[in-house]
Amino acid sequence: MRNYVCGQRADTPQDVLELALGTPLALWLGEEGEGEQERAARLDAARDILADPEYRDLPDALVRLAAQVIDEHPDLFNVVPLARPARRRAARKGAAA
């Protein structure tokens, strides 16, 4: 099955996100091994994008997208409940502290 977002073919989950957001994920998440100057430039570009009126709804769109993904793929969060820790015993009366 092929996926299309905004008329563009998306071959990977990363492609889907990038096409849905209209920006590369690396802009928001950074890249492994990026230097301080690269990070500063990336964050400046991200601030410029968020200041653009066209993208003012981007944070809300991201929340909606995350909620949709969670709703459609609950298996992504296959959380196993942990056993409750044993209760501490109350100190016995008259025991030395």
PASEBA-1860 file (N, C-alpha, C; in nm, 3 decimals):
! residues 97
1> MRNYVCGQ> 0.083/-0.117/0.000/0.000/0.000/0.000/0.089/0.124/0.000 ~ 0.052/0.219/-0.080/0.127/0.344/-0.089/0.057/0.452/-0.007 ~ 0.136/0.537/0.054/0.082/0.648/0.131/0.111/0.779/0.059 ~ 0.011/0.867/0.058/0.027/0.999/-0.002/-0.016/1.104/0.099 ~ 0.063/1.208/0.110/0.031/1.320/0.197/0.043/1.446/0.112 ~ -0.064/1.523/0.107/-0.066/1.647/0.028/-0.025/1.620/-0.116 ~ -0.066/1.507/-0.170/-0.038/1.474/-0.309/0.102/1.421/-0.335 ~ 0.181/1.406/-0.229/0.318/1.356/-0.244/0.327/1.215/-0.187
9> RADTPQDV> 0.401/1.130/-0.255/0.418/0.993/-0.207/0.509/0.992/-0.085 ~ 0.468/0.919/0.018/0.545/0.906/0.141/0.580/0.758/0.159 ~ 0.708/0.728/0.148/0.752/0.589/0.156/0.786/0.542/0.298 ~ 0.814/0.636/0.386/0.852/0.600/0.523/0.769/0.683/0.621 ~ 0.764/0.640/0.747/0.695/0.723/0.847/0.755/0.862/0.857 ~ 0.885/0.873/0.839/0.951/1.005/0.841/0.900/1.091/0.726 ~ 0.883/1.032/0.608/0.828/1.106/0.494/0.689/1.159/0.526 ~ 0.606/1.076/0.589/0.470/1.117/0.624/0.474/1.238/0.715
17> LELALGTP> 0.557/1.232/0.818/0.567/1.344/0.912/0.619/1.471/0.846 ~ 0.723/1.456/0.764/0.780/1.573/0.699/0.680/1.637/0.603 ~ 0.607/1.556/0.530/0.508/1.611/0.437/0.391/1.673/0.513 ~ 0.350/1.610/0.623/0.240/1.665/0.703/0.279/1.797/0.768 ~ 0.403/1.807/0.814/0.449/1.929/0.879/0.492/2.037/0.781 ~ 0.539/1.994/0.666/0.590/2.090/0.569/0.733/2.130/0.595 ~ 0.798/2.063/0.687/0.939/2.093/0.720/1.010/1.961/0.750 ~ 1.142/1.958/0.732/1.214/1.836/0.766/1.219/1.814/0.918
25> LALWLGEE> 1.210/1.689/0.961/1.215/1.659/1.104/1.345/1.705/1.168 ~ 1.454/1.698/1.095/1.584/1.737/1.150/1.583/1.882/1.197 ~ 1.499/1.965/1.137/1.491/2.104/1.180/1.445/2.113/1.325 ~ 1.354/2.027/1.364/1.297/2.032/1.498/1.372/1.944/1.597 ~ 1.424/1.831/1.549/1.486/1.734/1.638/1.638/1.744/1.643 ~ 1.697/1.808/1.543/1.842/1.813/1.536/1.897/1.685/1.476 ~ 2.027/1.683/1.462/2.093/1.564/1.407/2.206/1.525/1.500 ~ 2.233/1.397/1.503/2.340/1.347/1.588/2.472/1.411/1.548
33> GEGEQERA> 2.545/1.458/1.647/2.676/1.515/1.623/2.677/1.659/1.572 ~ 2.561/1.727/1.577/2.562/1.865/1.528/2.639/1.954/1.625 ~ 2.710/2.051/1.569/2.789/2.142/1.650/2.704/2.254/1.706 ~ 2.765/2.334/1.793/2.693/2.445/1.856/2.643/2.547/1.753 ~ 2.727/2.579/1.653/2.685/2.675/1.550/2.571/2.618/1.466 ~ 2.579/2.490/1.433/2.471/2.426/1.356/2.342/2.425/1.436 ~ 2.353/2.397/1.564/2.235/2.395/1.651/2.173/2.534/1.659 ~ 2.257/2.636/1.677/2.207/2.774/1.686/2.138/2.813/1.556
41> ARLDAARD> 2.197/2.779/1.442/2.137/2.812/1.313/2.003/2.738/1.294 ~ 1.999/2.611/1.335/1.876/2.532/1.324/1.766/2.593/1.411 ~ 1.799/2.630/1.534/1.699/2.688/1.623/1.652/2.824/1.573 ~ 1.743/2.904/1.514/1.703/3.031/1.454/1.604/3.009/1.341 ~ 1.633/2.912/1.256/1.543/2.881/1.145/1.407/2.835/1.197 ~ 1.408/2.752/1.301/1.281/2.704/1.359/1.201/2.821/1.416 ~ 1.268/2.914/1.484/1.199/3.033/1.538/1.138/3.116/1.425 ~ 1.213/3.130/1.317/1.161/3.207/1.202/1.036/3.140/1.144
49> ILADPEYR> 1.039/3.009/1.135/0.924/2.937/1.081/0.803/2.955/1.172 ~ 0.825/2.941/1.303/0.713/2.956/1.397/0.658/3.098/1.400 ~ 0.742/3.196/1.365/0.697/3.335/1.362/0.617/3.366/1.235 ~ 0.633/3.283/1.131/0.562/3.303/1.005/0.413/3.276/1.027 ~ 0.325/3.368/0.985/0.181/3.348/1.003/0.130/3.218/0.943 ~ 0.193/3.170/0.837/0.150/3.045/0.773/0.164/2.926/0.868 ~ 0.260/2.934/0.960/0.288/2.822/1.050/0.242/2.848/1.194 ~ 0.162/2.951/1.217/0.125/2.983/1.355/0.045/2.871/1.422
57> DLPDALVR> -0.021/2.788/1.343/-0.098/2.677/1.399/-0.018/2.547/1.407 ~ 0.110/2.553/1.376/0.192/2.431/1.375/0.193/2.358/1.509 ~ 0.213/2.425/1.623/0.211/2.350/1.750/0.079/2.275/1.772 ~ -0.033/2.338/1.741/-0.163/2.270/1.755/-0.174/2.154/1.658 ~ -0.123/2.173/1.536/-0.127/2.065/1.437/-0.043/1.947/1.483 ~ 0.069/1.974/1.546/0.154/1.866/1.597/0.084/1.787/1.706 ~ 0.014/1.856/1.794/-0.058/1.788/1.901/-0.169/1.701/1.841 ~ -0.242/1.756/1.743/-0.348/1.678/1.678/-0.290/1.556/1.607
65> LAAQVIDE> -0.177/1.574/1.539/-0.112/1.463/1.469/-0.068/1.355/1.568 ~ -0.008/1.396/1.679/0.036/1.300/1.779/-0.084/1.224/1.836 ~ -0.193/1.295/1.865/-0.312/1.229/1.918/-0.370/1.130/1.818 ~ -0.369/1.167/1.691/-0.420/1.078/1.586/-0.334/0.952/1.576 ~ -0.203/0.969/1.580/-0.113/0.853/1.571/-0.135/0.761/1.690 ~ -0.147/0.818/1.810/-0.170/0.737/1.929/-0.302/0.663/1.919 ~ -0.405/0.732/1.870/-0.537/0.671/1.856/-0.535/0.557/1.754 ~ -0.466/0.577/1.644/-0.464/0.477/1.537/-0.365/0.363/1.561
73> HPDLFNVV> -0.266/0.387/1.647/-0.161/0.287/1.672/-0.135/0.272/1.821 ~ -0.233/0.224/1.897/-0.210/0.210/2.042/-0.097/0.113/2.076 ~ -0.064/0.024/1.983/0.045/-0.071/2.006/0.181/-0.003/2.019 ~ 0.191/0.122/1.975/0.317/0.196/1.991/0.350/0.216/2.138 ~ 0.245/0.214/2.218/0.261/0.238/2.361/0.219/0.115/2.440 ~ 0.274/0.002/2.402/0.243/-0.124/2.467/0.315/-0.127/2.601 ~ 0.253/-0.064/2.699/0.315/-0.047/2.830/0.273/-0.161/2.921 ~ 0.369/-0.218/2.987/0.343/-0.327/3.081/0.341/-0.268/3.221
81> PLARPARR> 0.232/-0.286/3.294/0.229/-0.231/3.430/0.334/-0.297/3.518 ~ 0.396/-0.217/3.599/0.498/-0.267/3.690/0.431/-0.316/3.818 ~ 0.495/-0.413/3.881/0.443/-0.463/4.009/0.457/-0.353/4.114 ~ 0.359/-0.345/4.201/0.366/-0.245/4.308/0.472/-0.286/4.407 ~ 0.548/-0.192/4.456/0.650/-0.228/4.555/0.582/-0.272/4.685 ~ 0.648/-0.360/4.757/0.595/-0.407/4.884/0.587/-0.290/4.981 ~ 0.483/-0.289/5.061/0.468/-0.182/5.159/0.570/-0.200/5.269 ~ 0.621/-0.091/5.315/0.716/-0.096/5.425/0.640/-0.132/5.552
89> RAARKGAA> 0.701/-0.213/5.627/0.639/-0.252/5.754/0.652/-0.137/5.853 ~ 0.548/-0.119/5.929/0.551/-0.016/6.033/0.649/-0.058/6.141 ~ 0.719/0.038/6.194/0.815/0.009/6.302/0.739/-0.048/6.421 ~ 0.795/-0.150/6.477/0.731/-0.213/6.595/0.747/-0.123/6.715 ~ 0.644/-0.122/6.796/0.647/-0.043/6.918/0.756/-0.096/7.009 ~ 0.830/-0.006/7.065/0.932/-0.045/7.160/1.061/-0.090/7.095 ~ 1.068/-0.095/6.962/1.191/-0.135/6.895/1.290/-0.019/6.900 ~ 1.415/-0.051/6.910/1.518/0.053/6.915/1.526/0.120/6.779
97> A> 1.544/0.249/6.782/1.549/0.324/6.658/1.689/0.337/6.609
END
